[in-house]
Amino acid sequence: MRRNLLTFKDIIERTGISRAALQSYKARGLLPSPIAFTAEADGAARQVGQFDPSVLETIARIQALAASGVSLDEIGMRLAANDPGQPARLSSVHLANNNSRAVLQLTLEQGPHMAYLLNHRFEVQWLNEAARARMPGLTRPLPPDAAGRSLFKLLLDTDAKPDPDHIAVLRLNLALAKAMTPFAGLPQTLSLPADRLQLLRKYLEEATSPARAPASAPGGVMRLSLRLNGSDAPGDYVVHATRFREGVLVIASPEGDSDSADELRRLLARRDLVLHALINRRLPVLTKVAAIAARLQDSSKVCSELPPGEYFALITQLWSMAETIIRAHSGSCTRGSSDTLVGYFFDQPENDRNGDYRLNALRCALALKTAMATLSKDWQLRKNWPDELCLNIGLNEAEEWLGARHGPAGEEILVLGDLVSHASHLSEIARFGQVWAAKNFISKLPAAARERLEFGIERVTADGQRVLVRTSYATVDTLFGSDTKRLTALREIAGIELTEIRGLRE
């Protein structure tokens, strides 16, 4: 090993941080990349990396700032201000002035380059002020719904006939769609007048796919030309585009600005710098979504009956099973409270093979119920327990504002509104592995599914027998009329009609 340089192990021992935290700092660009060289180990050569000792001071500063409540993004900006050669702010480009050699800072949000981020359906996720002011198709306020933010719709859905600049931007993005995404044609939800659809199909057929091989892989950068003749942003532009797993970033800079173009290419090569910044800045979108809230019944009691190692093994097995089932039904997972898992199912009508998102959520809930019964039997045999482990589930559906952020554990979905809260309350009503849903959810299922759905409310007869009244609903008041504590806890869903789902005949 080289003298004075530090290994990962050295840094962890001297600073007390975890390996995961160290990797996170490095991935965010807060620390320099390690110095790589070849070392001999057990007779074999392998690549190793070590750090300059100055990294200890940087880590100490990061820890001090974090302890005082400063976010990692803000820490990155402060580090960048002290060390302009290391662009720690994730959306920053550092440009050198050829005359004074002074370092200037240009951010994608505030700089002169027009920049925007698209998902793989070419719906606008983010754009900077320059694009909002000058890029054809993006100068109008964006609609709240995802389909309305389709770049193709924004370019063509105008009262007047599309001008040459709109057509130029349209053809540019159609070429990008063919070259950089698994583009399978125009989305079915793209509602445009017949003449505009015909025009769009014409340019789609004519679009070429330059440099597909390097650009189709995540991280590849494509370079194209764009000419605009309008009064807002006339001139020739160099367009750099790069594909992430999450979408496509497009940046247009004036032709002839070679210094800026070189710096932009270097920025785009640093996926770790760009990704977090842009994902966290995506615009929220109004979308239809169904949610599952799955809660382990009596989790505190289960925790008290198991040694810590076994309890965490159970929870890990349970959440791993649940996440696998949710993803198998085209859902996305996030953790709610310590004992609740939330699954989201989004309306994607252009992708028919996934089926109706509400039906996916329903089938997922029933699959979770079946899988939990098997897991419970395994642990009953393992621990000789008389009681079953139960996963209680609530189902709800709404049109809500959807956002996302990219955290250390990956992308985290953020849904505003009462959707998840109501689903969570429904899971509190459920007992012994029941699945409860709001009437609103059931009424919006496809008609064929509703006919096969078995649901209802148990009622107590005059002689004390409990019978299921099929296809019926109840409110919290009728379920817990004499239980003041439960009524208070569930007051948020007091006016909602509810029911228990028993099964779905396939």
C-alpha positions as CSV (number, residue, x, y, z in Angstrom):
1,M,0.0,0.0,0.0
2,R,1.1,3.6,-0.6
3,R,2.4,5.5,2.4
4,N,0.2,8.2,3.9
5,L,-2.9,7.1,1.9
6,L,-6.0,5.8,3.7
7,T,-8.1,2.8,3.0
8,F,-11.9,2.6,3.6
9,K,-11.1,0.6,6.7
10,D,-8.7,3.3,8.0
11,I,-11.2,6.0,7.5
12,I,-14.0,4.1,9.2
13,E,-11.8,3.4,12.2
14,R,-10.6,7.0,12.5
15,T,-13.9,8.7,12.0
16,G,-16.4,6.2,13.4
17,I,-18.7,6.5,10.4
18,S,-20.2,3.4,8.8
19,R,-19.2,2.1,5.4
20,A,-22.7,2.9,4.1
21,A,-22.3,6.6,5.1
22,L,-18.8,6.7,3.6
23,Q,-20.2,5.3,0.3
24,S,-23.1,7.8,0.4
25,Y,-20.8,10.8,0.9
26,K,-18.7,9.6,-2.0
27,A,-21.7,8.9,-4.3
28,R,-23.1,12.4,-3.6
29,G,-19.8,14.0,-4.7
30,L,-19.0,15.2,-1.2
31,L,-15.7,13.3,-1.2
32,P,-13.1,12.9,-3.9
33,S,-12.9,9.6,-5.7
34,P,-10.2,7.3,-4.2
35,I,-6.8,7.0,-5.9
36,A,-6.9,3.7,-7.7
37,F,-3.9,1.4,-8.3
38,T,-3.1,-2.3,-8.7
39,A,-2.0,-4.3,-5.6
40,E,-0.9,-7.9,-5.1
41,A,-3.0,-10.0,-2.7
42,D,-2.6,-13.8,-2.4
43,G,-0.7,-13.9,-5.5
44,A,-3.3,-12.1,-7.6
45,A,-3.5,-8.5,-8.8
46,R,-6.5,-6.5,-7.9
47,Q,-7.7,-2.9,-8.1
48,V,-7.7,-1.0,-4.8
49,G,-8.5,2.6,-3.9
50,Q,-7.1,4.8,-1.2
51,F,-7.8,8.4,-0.1
52,D,-5.6,11.4,0.7
53,P,-5.5,12.0,4.5
54,S,-7.2,15.4,3.9
55,V,-10.5,13.4,3.5
56,L,-10.6,13.1,7.3
57,E,-11.0,16.9,7.7
58,T,-13.7,16.9,5.0
59,I,-15.6,14.1,6.8
60,A,-15.3,15.9,10.1
61,R,-16.8,19.0,8.6
62,I,-19.6,17.0,7.0
63,Q,-20.4,15.4,10.4
64,A,-20.4,18.7,12.2
65,L,-22.7,20.4,9.7
66,A,-25.0,17.4,9.6
67,A,-25.2,17.3,13.4
68,S,-26.3,21.0,13.4
69,G,-29.2,20.1,11.1
70,V,-27.7,21.1,7.7
71,S,-28.9,18.9,4.8
72,L,-26.4,16.9,2.7
73,D,-27.4,19.0,-0.4
74,E,-26.6,22.2,1.6
75,I,-23.4,20.7,2.8
76,G,-22.5,20.0,-0.8
77,M,-22.9,23.6,-1.7
78,R,-20.8,24.8,1.2
79,L,-18.0,22.4,0.3
80,A,-18.2,23.5,-3.3
81,A,-17.9,27.2,-2.3
82,N,-14.6,26.4,-0.5
83,D,-13.3,24.1,-3.2
84,P,-14.5,25.3,-6.6
85,G,-12.5,22.5,-8.3
86,Q,-14.8,19.9,-6.8
87,P,-18.4,20.6,-7.9
88,A,-20.1,19.1,-4.8
89,R,-23.4,20.8,-5.5
90,L,-25.1,18.2,-7.6
91,S,-26.5,20.5,-10.3
92,S,-23.5,22.8,-10.6
93,V,-21.1,23.3,-13.6
94,H,-17.9,25.1,-12.9
95,L,-16.5,27.2,-15.8
96,A,-13.1,28.7,-16.1
97,N,-12.8,32.2,-17.6
98,N,-10.0,32.1,-20.2
99,N,-8.9,35.6,-19.5
100,S,-8.8,35.9,-15.7
101,R,-8.7,32.1,-15.0
102,A,-11.1,32.9,-12.2
103,V,-13.6,30.1,-11.5
104,L,-17.2,30.9,-12.3
105,Q,-20.2,28.8,-11.2
106,L,-23.1,28.1,-13.4
107,T,-26.1,26.1,-12.2
108,L,-28.6,24.3,-14.4
109,E,-31.4,26.0,-12.6
110,Q,-30.2,29.6,-13.1
111,G,-27.7,29.5,-16.0
112,P,-28.3,30.5,-19.6
113,H,-28.5,27.0,-21.0
114,M,-32.0,25.7,-21.7
115,A,-32.4,22.4,-19.8
116,Y,-35.3,20.0,-19.2
117,L,-35.8,16.5,-17.8
118,L,-38.2,13.9,-19.4
119,N,-39.4,10.5,-18.3
120,H,-39.4,7.6,-20.7
121,R,-42.9,8.6,-21.9
122,F,-41.4,12.0,-22.8
123,E,-43.4,13.8,-20.2
124,V,-41.7,16.9,-18.7
125,Q,-40.5,16.2,-15.2
126,W,-38.4,19.3,-14.6
127,L,-37.2,22.4,-16.5
128,N,-35.0,25.4,-15.7
129,E,-35.9,29.1,-16.0
130,A,-34.1,29.4,-19.3
131,A,-36.2,26.6,-20.9
132,R,-39.3,28.0,-19.3
133,A,-38.6,31.4,-20.9
134,R,-37.3,30.5,-24.4
135,M,-37.7,26.8,-25.4
136,P,-40.6,26.4,-27.8
137,G,-43.4,24.3,-26.3
138,L,-42.3,25.0,-22.7
139,T,-43.2,28.7,-22.3
140,R,-46.8,28.0,-21.2
141,P,-47.7,26.9,-17.7
142,L,-47.5,23.1,-17.4
143,P,-50.8,21.2,-16.9
144,P,-51.1,19.3,-13.6
145,D,-51.6,15.9,-15.1
146,A,-48.9,13.7,-16.5
147,A,-50.5,13.2,-19.9
148,G,-50.8,16.9,-20.3
149,R,-47.1,17.3,-19.8
150,S,-46.2,15.2,-22.8
151,L,-43.6,17.2,-24.7
152,F,-45.2,16.2,-28.0
153,K,-48.6,17.4,-26.8
154,L,-47.1,20.7,-25.5
155,L,-45.5,21.3,-28.9
156,L,-48.5,20.4,-31.0
157,D,-51.6,21.2,-29.0
158,T,-51.8,24.9,-29.9
159,D,-54.5,27.0,-31.5
160,A,-52.2,28.2,-34.3
161,K,-50.4,25.9,-36.7
162,P,-47.1,24.8,-35.2
163,D,-44.3,27.2,-36.4
164,P,-40.9,26.0,-37.7
165,D,-39.3,26.3,-34.2
166,H,-41.9,24.1,-32.6
167,I,-41.4,21.6,-35.5
168,A,-37.6,21.7,-35.0
169,V,-37.9,20.9,-31.3
170,L,-40.4,18.2,-32.0
171,R,-38.1,16.5,-34.5
172,L,-35.2,16.8,-32.2
173,N,-37.1,15.1,-29.3
174,L,-38.5,12.4,-31.6
175,A,-35.0,11.5,-32.6
176,L,-34.0,11.4,-28.9
177,A,-37.0,9.2,-28.2
178,K,-36.0,6.7,-30.8
179,A,-32.3,6.7,-29.9
180,M,-32.3,6.9,-26.1
181,T,-35.4,5.1,-24.8
182,P,-37.3,1.9,-25.3
183,F,-39.7,3.9,-27.4
184,A,-42.6,1.7,-28.5
185,G,-44.7,4.4,-30.3
186,L,-46.9,7.2,-29.2
187,P,-48.8,6.8,-25.9
188,Q,-52.5,5.9,-26.3
189,T,-53.4,8.7,-23.9
190,L,-51.9,11.4,-26.2
191,S,-55.1,13.3,-27.1
192,L,-54.5,15.6,-30.1
193,P,-56.6,16.8,-33.0
194,A,-56.5,14.4,-36.0
195,D,-54.3,16.7,-38.1
196,R,-51.7,17.1,-35.3
197,L,-51.6,13.3,-34.7
198,Q,-51.0,12.9,-38.5
199,L,-48.2,15.4,-38.4
200,L,-46.7,13.7,-35.3
201,R,-46.7,10.3,-37.0
202,K,-45.2,11.8,-40.1
203,Y,-42.2,13.2,-38.2
204,L,-41.9,10.1,-36.1
205,E,-41.5,8.0,-39.2
206,E,-38.9,10.4,-40.5
207,A,-36.9,10.7,-37.3
208,T,-33.5,9.1,-37.3
209,S,-31.7,7.5,-34.4
210,P,-28.1,8.8,-34.5
211,A,-25.5,7.3,-32.2
212,R,-27.9,4.7,-30.8
213,A,-25.2,2.4,-29.5
214,P,-23.6,4.8,-27.0
215,A,-26.7,6.8,-26.2
216,S,-29.0,3.9,-25.5
217,A,-27.0,2.9,-22.4
218,P,-27.5,4.9,-19.2
219,G,-24.8,7.5,-18.9
220,G,-24.3,7.8,-22.7
221,V,-24.3,11.3,-24.1
222,M,-25.7,12.3,-27.5
223,R,-24.9,15.5,-29.3
224,L,-27.3,17.0,-31.8
225,S,-27.9,20.4,-33.5
226,L,-30.9,22.7,-33.2
227,R,-31.7,25.9,-35.1
228,L,-34.3,28.3,-33.8
229,N,-35.4,31.3,-35.9
230,G,-37.9,32.9,-33.5
231,S,-37.5,36.1,-31.6
232,D,-37.2,34.5,-28.2
233,A,-34.1,32.4,-28.8
234,P,-32.8,32.7,-32.3
235,G,-29.6,31.0,-33.4
236,D,-27.9,27.7,-33.6
237,Y,-27.6,25.4,-30.6
238,V,-25.7,22.3,-29.6
239,V,-27.9,19.9,-27.7
240,H,-26.4,17.4,-25.3
241,A,-28.7,14.6,-24.1
242,T,-28.0,11.8,-21.6
243,R,-30.2,8.9,-20.5
244,F,-30.6,7.9,-16.9
245,R,-32.7,5.0,-15.6
246,E,-35.2,7.6,-14.5
247,G,-35.4,9.6,-17.8
248,V,-33.6,11.8,-20.3
249,L,-31.9,15.1,-19.5
250,V,-31.6,17.6,-22.4
251,I,-29.4,20.7,-22.4
252,A,-29.1,23.2,-25.2
253,S,-26.2,25.7,-25.3
254,P,-25.4,28.2,-28.0
255,E,-23.3,27.0,-31.0
256,G,-19.7,28.2,-30.7
257,D,-19.5,28.3,-26.9
258,S,-17.0,25.5,-26.9
259,D,-15.8,26.1,-23.3
260,S,-19.4,25.7,-21.9
261,A,-20.0,22.7,-24.2
262,D,-16.9,20.9,-22.9
263,E,-17.9,21.6,-19.3
264,L,-21.4,20.4,-19.9
265,R,-20.1,17.1,-21.4
266,R,-17.9,16.7,-18.3
267,L,-20.9,17.3,-16.1
268,L,-23.1,14.8,-17.9
269,A,-20.4,12.2,-17.5
270,R,-20.8,12.6,-13.7
271,R,-24.1,10.8,-13.2
272,D,-23.7,10.9,-9.5
273,L,-23.7,14.8,-9.5
274,V,-26.7,15.2,-11.8
275,L,-29.0,12.4,-10.8
276,H,-29.8,13.4,-7.2
277,A,-30.3,17.1,-8.0
278,L,-32.7,16.6,-10.9
279,I,-34.7,13.7,-9.4
280,N,-35.3,15.8,-6.3
281,R,-36.4,18.8,-8.4
282,R,-39.0,16.9,-10.5
283,L,-42.3,18.7,-10.6
284,P,-45.2,17.1,-8.8
285,V,-47.9,15.7,-11.0
286,L,-51.6,15.1,-10.4
287,T,-52.3,11.4,-11.0
288,K,-54.6,8.5,-10.2
289,V,-53.2,6.1,-7.7
290,A,-54.3,3.2,-5.5
291,A,-52.6,2.5,-2.2
292,I,-52.1,-0.5,0.1
293,A,-51.3,-0.1,3.7
294,A,-50.1,-3.4,5.3
295,R,-49.7,-3.5,9.1
296,L,-48.4,-6.3,11.3
297,Q,-51.0,-6.9,13.9
298,D,-49.8,-6.6,17.6
299,S,-46.3,-5.9,16.5
300,S,-45.3,-4.7,20.0
301,K,-46.5,-8.0,21.5
302,V,-44.6,-10.0,18.8
303,C,-41.5,-8.0,19.5
304,S,-41.7,-8.6,23.2
305,E,-42.0,-12.4,22.7
306,L,-38.9,-12.7,20.4
307,P,-35.2,-12.1,21.0
308,P,-34.1,-9.0,19.1
309,G,-32.3,-11.0,16.4
310,E,-35.3,-13.2,15.7
311,Y,-37.7,-10.3,15.6
312,F,-35.6,-8.5,13.1
313,A,-35.3,-11.7,11.1
314,L,-39.1,-12.0,11.1
315,I,-39.6,-8.4,10.1
316,T,-37.0,-8.6,7.3
317,Q,-38.6,-11.8,6.0
318,L,-42.1,-10.2,6.1
319,W,-41.2,-7.0,4.4
320,S,-39.1,-8.8,1.8
321,M,-42.1,-11.0,1.0
322,A,-44.5,-8.1,0.9
323,E,-42.2,-6.0,-1.4
324,T,-41.7,-8.9,-3.8
325,I,-45.5,-9.4,-4.1
326,I,-46.2,-5.7,-4.5
327,R,-43.7,-5.4,-7.3
328,A,-45.0,-8.5,-9.0
329,H,-48.4,-6.7,-9.2
330,S,-46.8,-3.6,-10.9
331,G,-46.6,-1.7,-7.6
332,S,-44.0,0.4,-5.9
333,C,-43.0,0.2,-2.3
334,T,-42.2,2.6,0.5
335,R,-42.0,2.2,4.3
336,G,-44.7,3.9,6.3
337,S,-44.4,3.7,10.1
338,S,-42.2,1.1,11.7
339,D,-44.8,-1.6,11.4
340,T,-46.5,-0.5,8.1
341,L,-45.5,-1.0,4.5
342,V,-47.2,1.1,1.8
343,G,-47.6,0.0,-1.8
344,Y,-48.5,2.4,-4.7
345,F,-50.2,1.4,-7.9
346,F,-50.3,4.0,-10.6
347,D,-52.7,4.6,-13.5
348,Q,-50.7,3.8,-16.7
349,P,-53.3,3.4,-19.4
350,E,-50.8,3.4,-22.2
351,N,-49.3,0.1,-20.8
352,D,-52.2,-2.3,-21.1
353,R,-50.2,-5.4,-20.2
354,N,-50.1,-4.2,-16.6
355,G,-53.9,-4.2,-16.3
356,D,-56.1,-1.8,-14.3
357,Y,-54.1,-0.3,-11.4
358,R,-56.9,-0.7,-8.9
359,L,-57.4,-4.4,-9.8
360,N,-53.6,-4.8,-9.4
361,A,-53.8,-3.4,-5.9
362,L,-56.8,-5.6,-5.0
363,R,-55.1,-8.8,-6.3
364,C,-51.9,-7.8,-4.5
365,A,-53.8,-7.4,-1.2
366,L,-55.3,-10.9,-1.5
367,A,-51.9,-12.3,-2.5
368,L,-50.4,-10.8,0.6
369,K,-53.1,-12.3,2.8
370,T,-52.4,-15.8,1.4
371,A,-48.6,-15.4,1.7
372,M,-48.9,-14.2,5.2
373,A,-50.8,-17.3,6.2
374,T,-48.0,-19.5,5.0
375,L,-45.3,-17.3,6.8
376,S,-47.4,-17.5,10.0
377,K,-47.5,-21.3,9.9
378,D,-43.7,-21.4,9.4
379,W,-43.1,-19.3,12.5
380,Q,-45.8,-21.1,14.5
381,L,-43.9,-24.4,14.0
382,R,-40.6,-22.7,14.6
383,K,-41.6,-21.1,17.9
384,N,-44.4,-23.4,18.9
385,W,-46.8,-20.5,19.0
386,P,-50.6,-21.0,19.4
387,D,-51.4,-17.6,17.8
388,E,-51.2,-16.6,14.2
389,L,-49.2,-13.7,12.7
390,C,-51.6,-11.4,10.9
391,L,-51.0,-8.8,8.2
392,N,-53.9,-6.3,8.3
393,I,-54.5,-4.4,5.0
394,G,-56.3,-1.3,4.0
395,L,-57.1,-0.3,0.3
396,N,-57.8,3.1,-1.0
397,E,-57.8,5.0,-4.3
398,A,-57.7,8.7,-5.2
399,E,-56.3,11.3,-7.6
400,E,-53.4,12.9,-5.7
401,W,-50.3,15.0,-6.2
402,L,-47.4,12.7,-6.7
403,G,-43.7,13.6,-6.2
404,A,-40.5,11.8,-5.5
405,R,-37.1,12.4,-4.0
406,H,-33.8,10.5,-4.3
407,G,-32.5,9.6,-0.9
408,P,-29.6,7.4,0.4
409,A,-31.8,4.4,0.1
410,G,-32.9,5.2,-3.5
411,E,-36.0,6.8,-4.8
412,E,-38.7,7.7,-2.3
413,I,-42.3,8.3,-3.5
414,L,-44.2,11.2,-2.0
415,V,-48.0,11.3,-2.3
416,L,-49.8,14.4,-0.9
417,G,-53.3,14.2,0.3
418,D,-55.3,11.7,2.5
419,L,-54.8,8.6,0.3
420,V,-52.2,6.9,2.5
421,S,-53.6,8.1,5.8
422,H,-57.0,6.7,5.0
423,A,-55.6,3.4,3.8
424,S,-53.6,3.2,7.0
425,H,-56.7,3.8,9.1
426,L,-58.5,1.0,7.2
427,S,-55.6,-1.3,8.1
428,E,-56.2,-0.4,11.8
429,I,-59.9,-1.4,11.4
430,A,-58.8,-4.8,9.9
431,R,-58.1,-7.6,12.3
432,F,-56.7,-11.1,11.9
433,G,-55.6,-10.7,8.4
434,Q,-58.6,-8.9,7.0
435,V,-58.6,-6.7,3.9
436,W,-60.7,-3.5,4.2
437,A,-61.5,-1.0,1.5
438,A,-63.3,2.2,0.9
439,K,-66.5,2.2,-1.1
440,N,-64.9,4.6,-3.5
441,F,-62.2,2.0,-4.3
442,I,-64.7,-0.7,-5.1
443,S,-66.9,1.5,-7.2
444,K,-64.0,2.3,-9.5
445,L,-63.0,-1.3,-10.1
446,P,-63.7,-2.6,-13.6
447,A,-67.3,-3.8,-13.8
448,A,-66.2,-7.4,-14.5
449,A,-64.1,-7.4,-11.4
450,R,-66.9,-6.0,-9.2
451,E,-69.2,-8.8,-10.3
452,R,-66.6,-11.4,-9.1
453,L,-65.7,-9.6,-5.9
454,E,-66.9,-11.0,-2.5
455,F,-67.3,-8.4,0.1
456,G,-69.6,-7.2,2.8
457,I,-70.1,-6.4,6.5
458,E,-70.7,-8.8,9.4
459,R,-73.8,-8.1,11.4
460,V,-74.9,-9.5,14.7
461,T,-78.4,-11.1,14.6
462,A,-81.0,-10.9,17.3
463,D,-79.9,-14.3,18.6
464,G,-76.2,-13.2,18.8
465,Q,-75.0,-14.9,15.6
466,R,-72.6,-13.1,13.3
467,V,-73.6,-13.2,9.6
468,L,-72.0,-11.6,6.5
469,V,-74.3,-9.2,4.7
470,R,-72.9,-9.4,1.2
471,T,-72.3,-6.3,-0.9
472,S,-72.9,-4.0,2.0
473,Y,-71.0,-1.1,3.6
474,A,-70.7,0.5,7.0
475,T,-69.3,3.6,8.6
476,V,-67.0,4.0,11.5
477,D,-69.9,5.1,13.7
478,T,-71.9,1.9,13.0
479,L,-68.9,-0.3,13.5
480,F,-67.6,1.3,16.8
481,G,-70.6,3.3,18.0
482,S,-69.9,2.7,21.7
483,D,-66.1,2.7,21.6
484,T,-65.2,6.3,22.1
485,K,-61.4,5.7,21.9
486,R,-61.7,3.9,18.5
487,L,-64.0,6.6,17.2
488,T,-61.6,9.3,18.2
489,A,-58.6,7.5,16.6
490,L,-60.6,7.0,13.4
491,R,-62.4,10.3,13.1
492,E,-60.4,11.2,9.9
493,I,-62.4,8.5,8.0
494,A,-65.7,8.9,10.0
495,G,-67.8,9.8,7.0
496,I,-66.4,7.2,4.6
497,E,-68.3,4.0,3.7
498,L,-66.2,0.9,4.2
499,T,-66.4,-2.8,3.7
500,E,-64.4,-6.0,4.2
501,I,-63.1,-7.8,1.0
502,R,-63.3,-11.5,1.3
503,G,-62.1,-12.7,-2.1
504,L,-62.1,-12.4,-5.8
505,R,-63.4,-15.2,-8.1
506,E,-61.0,-15.5,-11.0
